[in-house]
Amino acid sequence: MGKRQPRSIDEQIQDAAKICVVNGTQLTELRRIVLKLVLESQAPLTAYQLLDQLKVLRRNATPPTIYRALDFLLENRLIHKVERINAFIPCSDSDHEHHSVQFLICQTCKTVVEIEDHHIIDALTRAAEKQGFRPRHAVVEIDGICAACSGANK
């Protein structure tokens, strides 16, 4: 199987709307705007960075406005929250039903790369089950230095 062709932001938003229909939810105009802001960003964005951008379009936007939209986008697996930096990034494979991911977080440039290695999740699941624990969801966040930054530091 080859790599997928990159999709435009408009195509990604159309796909998100279809996912919402399948989930029995609706990608409202506000949710669509917030998703577009996340998709357009070259870096992870905090809720307040998103709120500042949203206020340019909707002056009356408040923190609850952005948090409700982000909660919806998270619940529908259209974005991810990177807990380590308390910021949001687009989901690279939102049409995937069971999506456990790992994030590589560069300490230098703050870039976040989403990877999905089932071996990592399988190993964590087996280790948890040996302890009598039944995991429901796993996210692994790995701090380090990306290739671009480590090359620049040589």
Summary of the structure (lengths in Angstrom):
residues: 154
radius of gyration: 17.0
end to end distance: 35.5
largest distance: 52.2
contacts: 395
relative contact order: 0.12
helix: 47%
strand: 16%
